[in-house]
Amino acid sequence: MQVIIYGKDDCTECRKSRLLCQMQSVPFHYLTVGREISVADLQARVGRPVRSLPQTFIERDGALTHVGGYDALRLALQGTAAAC
């Protein structure tokens, strides 16, 4: 399992998402919107207009699932921990 976080450097929720992954020892990849991915490409990946950051995905066994923002990531990782 790996988490992919799309965010901006000055975003509090983006920092919290990275810290959450670090604290739970979850591998993650961070991409900066506007530098490493365009807003248009992110919206295409999400499948709808993006109005907030971070946008997170969880990759498991080659399947990529859109999770949403920080709160959704926190809940998703809690569910992952409960399943282990």
trRosetta pair geometry for C-beta under 8 A, 3 or more apart (Angstrom, degrees):
i j d omega theta_ij theta_ji phi_ij phi_ji
1 26 7.0 -51 109 -152 107 96
1 27 7.3 149 98 46 60 96
1 58 6.4 -13 -163 -174 100 99
1 59 6.9 154 -154 82 48 58
1 60 5.0 -7 -103 -96 83 85
1 80 6.9 131 -175 -149 172 143
2 26 7.7 145 -132 165 37 82
2 27 4.7 -49 -114 97 84 105
2 28 6.5 153 -173 -99 74 35
2 29 6.5 34 164 -8 121 98
2 58 7.5 159 82 -157 40 54
2 59 4.8 -9 61 57 89 108
3 17 7.9 -152 147 170 139 100
3 21 5.4 -132 50 -103 140 130
3 26 5.6 48 -5 135 118 120
3 27 7.2 163 23 94 73 51
3 28 4.1 -25 71 -107 95 96
3 29 7.5 -175 93 25 52 62
3 56 6.0 -14 -172 -167 102 112
3 57 7.2 153 -159 80 54 48
3 58 5.7 -29 -102 -102 68 68
3 59 7.6 -170 -83 17 19 78
3 67 8.0 -28 -138 6 97 148
3 73 6.9 69 -147 -147 137 118
3 77 7.9 -23 -71 -77 138 112
4 28 7.0 172 -83 -160 25 73
4 29 5.0 -14 -114 63 74 98
4 31 7.1 10 -177 1 92 110
4 56 6.7 153 81 -156 53 58
4 57 4.5 -7 56 58 104 99
4 58 7.8 -169 18 -81 76 21
4 59 6.4 61 -18 -21 108 109
4 64 7.6 -12 21 -141 135 110
5 14 6.7 130 163 -151 122 79
5 17 5.1 149 -125 124 139 132
5 18 6.4 -135 58 -70 167 76
5 21 7.5 -123 -32 -21 132 144
5 28 5.8 24 -6 177 108 123
5 29 7.2 177 26 85 70 47
5 30 4.9 -18 70 -110 104 71
5 31 7.2 172 88 26 53 67
5 54 5.1 -19 -166 -171 93 144
5 55 7.8 144 -158 75 48 44
5 56 5.1 -16 -103 -103 68 89
5 73 7.9 17 -97 -99 101 156
6 31 5.2 -23 -108 71 69 99
6 33 5.5 73 170 -60 94 100
6 37 6.2 -60 -131 60 117 141
6 42 5.4 150 169 -125 159 123
6 45 8.0 134 -41 76 155 142
6 53 6.7 -106 111 -134 76 101
6 54 6.0 145 72 -163 52 80
6 55 4.5 -13 58 59 112 92
6 56 7.3 -163 22 -76 71 40
7 11 5.2 -133 -177 58 105 141
7 13 7.6 -155 -128 93 126 78
7 14 3.0 132 -173 -127 148 128
7 17 6.8 173 -54 49 147 135
7 18 7.9 -110 35 -37 152 104
7 30 6.7 -43 36 -158 105 97
7 31 7.7 124 25 74 59 52
7 32 6.9 -46 81 -114 57 51
7 33 6.5 -120 125 -3 7 101
7 53 4.8 131 -128 169 64 118
7 54 3.9 -39 -79 -100 106 96
7 55 7.6 -180 -67 24 63 58
8 11 4.4 101 64 -22 85 115
8 14 6.0 -177 49 -16 51 162
8 32 6.4 77 -116 -153 43 80
8 33 5.7 -58 -65 47 82 98
8 34 7.1 35 -104 18 100 121
8 53 5.6 93 2 91 92 162
9 14 7.5 -101 -96 97 13 143
9 32 6.3 -1 -40 -121 87 121
11 14 3.6 68 87 6 114 116
11 15 6.7 175 92 -12 61 80
11 53 5.2 -64 -130 98 165 114
11 54 6.7 141 118 -52 144 77
12 15 5.8 -55 -152 35 33 110
12 16 6.4 32 151 -19 66 106
13 16 5.4 -51 -146 37 35 115
13 17 6.4 42 152 -25 64 102
13 52 7.8 14 60 164 156 106
13 53 6.8 156 77 110 113 62
13 54 5.8 -148 117 1 96 84
13 69 6.1 -21 166 -174 141 106
13 70 4.3 -130 -166 -24 95 131
14 17 5.7 -50 -151 30 31 114
14 18 6.8 29 152 -14 63 102
14 30 8.0 98 179 -147 102 116
14 53 5.7 -1 -64 137 112 105
14 54 4.4 124 -100 -58 74 107
14 70 7.9 -116 -63 -66 26 109
15 18 5.9 -55 -152 37 34 109
15 19 6.2 31 152 -17 67 110
16 19 5.6 -56 -144 41 31 112
16 20 6.2 40 154 -26 65 104
16 70 5.1 33 91 -137 118 142
17 20 5.7 -48 -147 30 29 114
17 21 6.8 28 154 -15 61 103
17 54 4.9 -59 0 31 160 154
17 56 6.1 -158 -156 -70 140 132
17 69 7.9 -119 -72 178 127 53
17 70 5.0 -122 -66 -105 91 83
17 73 5.5 59 -130 59 99 163
18 21 5.9 -57 -155 36 33 109
18 22 6.4 31 150 -18 66 108
18 28 6.7 -162 -125 92 63 148
18 30 6.0 5 -95 -80 115 137
19 22 5.5 -54 -146 38 34 113
19 23 6.1 33 156 -20 68 107
20 23 5.9 -55 -144 37 27 109
20 24 6.3 4 162 1 63 112
20 26 7.8 -9 123 36 74 125
20 70 7.4 143 -10 -155 145 88
20 73 6.5 123 88 118 151 117
20 74 6.1 -104 -141 -91 154 80
20 77 6.7 165 153 27 116 162
21 24 6.3 -71 -144 50 26 95
21 26 4.4 -97 -149 71 75 99
21 27 7.5 -50 179 99 116 8
21 28 4.1 3 177 -22 165 138
21 77 7.9 -147 -92 -93 61 150
22 25 7.5 22 -176 -76 30 37
22 28 8.0 -78 -50 25 63 123
24 77 5.9 104 86 174 174 137
24 81 7.4 -98 -153 -70 126 122
26 77 6.4 -89 -49 -126 158 124
31 36 4.3 -127 -161 92 88 130
31 37 5.1 47 148 -4 131 116
32 35 4.1 10 95 45 115 117
32 36 5.1 98 49 10 71 102
32 37 7.7 162 81 27 40 77
33 36 7.7 -56 -72 52 22 75
33 37 5.9 -46 -112 75 56 89
33 38 7.7 58 -164 -170 70 13
33 39 6.2 65 -178 -80 111 67
33 42 5.9 -13 -118 -41 110 154
33 53 6.3 -127 8 -98 144 141
34 37 7.9 7 -1 74 27 51
34 38 7.1 64 -99 -122 33 46
34 39 7.0 23 -71 -41 72 87
37 41 5.0 -123 -172 85 88 123
37 42 5.4 101 132 -58 121 92
37 45 7.9 -25 -173 -3 142 142
38 41 4.5 95 55 8 83 101
38 42 6.9 -146 94 -4 44 85
39 42 5.7 -56 -149 38 32 112
39 43 6.3 33 153 -20 66 106
39 50 6.7 -145 -162 57 83 120
40 43 5.8 -53 -147 36 29 111
40 44 6.5 32 152 -20 63 105
41 44 5.6 -51 -149 35 34 114
41 45 6.4 34 152 -20 65 105
42 45 5.6 -55 -149 36 33 112
42 46 6.2 26 154 -13 68 108
42 50 5.5 -25 118 -11 112 158
42 55 6.3 128 -177 47 115 149
43 46 5.8 -56 -141 42 31 107
43 47 8.0 -143 167 21 53 12
43 48 6.9 -100 -163 97 81 25
43 49 5.7 -7 -136 -118 122 36
43 50 5.1 -129 -87 -5 78 97
44 47 7.5 34 -180 -75 28 38
45 57 7.9 -78 153 -52 117 142
45 66 7.9 147 137 -86 80 115
46 50 5.6 117 22 -71 158 102
46 55 5.7 -69 -82 -165 126 146
46 66 5.8 105 -135 -126 65 145
47 66 7.2 -122 18 -22 111 158
50 53 7.5 49 163 -69 118 72
50 55 5.8 -59 -133 -57 127 141
52 55 7.9 133 91 -61 62 81
52 69 6.1 -15 111 -84 119 129
53 69 7.6 127 154 -116 19 92
54 69 6.0 126 63 -137 65 61
54 70 6.4 91 37 -55 104 76
54 73 7.7 3 84 -25 121 142
55 66 7.3 -30 178 -151 97 99
55 68 7.1 -61 -137 -153 60 24
55 69 7.2 -39 -92 -79 41 57
56 66 7.8 126 89 -161 47 54
56 67 4.5 -33 93 59 96 116
56 68 6.6 -14 45 66 87 30
56 69 7.1 116 7 -124 101 11
56 70 7.8 105 -15 -79 134 36
56 72 7.2 179 53 86 114 102
56 73 4.7 28 62 -79 163 120
57 64 5.2 6 173 -173 131 94
57 65 6.3 154 -161 76 75 40
57 66 5.4 -42 -101 -99 85 47
57 67 6.2 174 -105 2 24 88
58 64 7.6 161 80 -152 39 49
58 65 5.1 -16 59 60 86 98
58 67 5.7 74 -15 -48 96 121
58 76 6.1 -152 -36 154 143 142
58 80 7.9 -161 -149 -65 152 137
59 62 7.4 0 -175 -119 94 9
59 63 7.1 164 -151 80 56 40
59 64 5.1 -19 -98 -98 81 72
59 65 7.8 175 -81 19 33 70
60 63 5.7 -22 69 60 72 91
60 65 7.3 -3 18 4 101 113
67 72 4.9 162 156 126 84 111
67 73 5.3 87 126 -83 143 66
67 76 5.0 -66 -135 -26 127 158
68 71 7.6 -38 106 67 118 75
68 72 3.4 58 63 34 116 160
68 73 7.2 -144 72 -37 69 71
69 72 5.5 97 53 18 57 102
69 73 7.0 -103 119 -7 32 96
70 73 5.6 -59 -149 36 30 112
70 74 6.3 32 155 -22 66 104
71 74 5.6 -50 -149 32 32 114
71 75 6.5 29 154 -14 64 105
72 75 5.8 -55 -149 39 33 110
72 76 6.2 35 153 -21 66 108
73 76 5.6 -55 -144 38 31 112
73 77 6.2 26 158 -16 66 107
74 77 6.1 -59 -148 38 26 106
74 78 6.5 30 151 -22 62 105
75 78 5.6 -51 -149 32 33 114
75 79 6.5 34 152 -19 64 104
76 79 5.7 -54 -154 35 32 113
76 80 6.5 35 148 -22 64 104
77 80 5.3 -46 -146 33 39 116
77 81 6.4 42 153 -21 66 101
78 81 5.8 -54 -150 35 32 111
78 82 6.4 31 152 -19 65 106
79 82 5.7 -53 -146 36 32 112
79 83 6.4 31 154 -21 64 107
80 83 5.8 -58 -151 34 30 111
80 84 6.8 35 151 -29 63 102
81 84 5.9 -51 -155 21 34 114
